[in-house]
Amino acid sequence: MNSAGGAMANARDYKKYGILSLRGKILNPLSNTEERIANNEEIKLILKALNIVPGEYNSKKLRYGKVCICTDSDSDGFHIGLLVMSVLYYFAPEFLFEGRLGWLRSPLYIVKNGKEESYYFTDEEMNAVRGTITGEVQRNKGLGSLSDDQAHRSMFTPEFQRIDTFVLTEESEKLLLELMGDEVAPRKEFIFENVDFSEIRE
């Protein structure tokens, strides 16, 4: 198996895409002290990579015009995505309001039929065609499950690339603060209203 960072590095066009590999989960700035936030290495790395100066956001000085989160398609991966979003919201909310944050999707399923491959990015997409497809089904546990060729074709070619852009609205901003802020009650309420605990997802 490839490492996630290695597969992405080999699959991308290095003249177009930069890659920043983060070590595990980032500190959540929406529920931590200013001292801990200021001393967190991963947060400093993100800001330096983008050339974002806290309190002095200037889109013309950004090193990259858009950031795409790329994680495993599981709950840990989604949480990491929320943490990245929280960092950018805390230090440069304009970055989000300008539509500069997206999610580069990785295929959750790959169907191999001879030399041809088809890509499905969610369980819902796969379930919609499951009874009609033929071939070998590869269920990807994470980015490291993809070969370099699979990562390149499914994630970095226009035919298959799936990038969802985050649109920060008043409603989504409120939800982000409820889920990632230091108030426990709204988060607990959201979980019990939206999570089916009888369903095993991973």
Buried (B, 14 or more C-beta within 10 A) or exposed (E): EBEBBBBBBBBBEEEEBEBBEBEEEBBBBBEBEEEEBEEBEBBEBBBEBBEBEEEEBEEEEBEEEEBBBBBBBBEBBBBBBBBBBBBBBBBBEBBBBBEBBBBBBBBBBBBEEEEEBBBBBBBEBBEEEEEEEEEEBBEBEBBBBBBBEBBBBBBBEEEBBBEEEBEBEEEEBEEBBBBBBEEEEBBEEEEEEEEEEEEEEE
